[in-house]
Amino acid sequence: MINNTAEQPDKLNNTFLADASCVSGFITKIWNENKQEKISDYLHEHFKDYSMPHCYFQNKEGLLSYLSEMASRVSHHTRILEIRAFDDFVLCKIRINAVSLPGLDGMAAAHEIIDGYRLFQMQENKIIAHWDML
């Protein structure tokens, strides 16, 4: 009988670190810095975003379209307050600071702080699914 208990925590820890690093990088590079050219570094080829408004496709192309539209209307920064992993999921408690950009109609910018959660499902150390609870 082989006892893998000594190796199991290291394997779990390494998986958690890789998955948490991917999620953290995604939020930093894609959401905060809008480096859309890096999106394939973080998303699995079968990615599905269940948090998307219904007018967008729930895939990588839909997310890119949504991010482009959002960047034209809102300046935002997401901060990870807490990050947890279990099985193939990573859960982030987040705080979003958002400022609407002044529109052509002359409306003043509005500042909003949004606390919530983002849940990511991981496969092969990439994000295969995303949900938000804001």
Summary of the structure (lengths in Angstrom):
residues: 134
radius of gyration: 17.1
end to end distance: 47.8
largest distance: 72.9
contacts: 348
relative contact order: 0.18
helix: 32%
strand: 40%
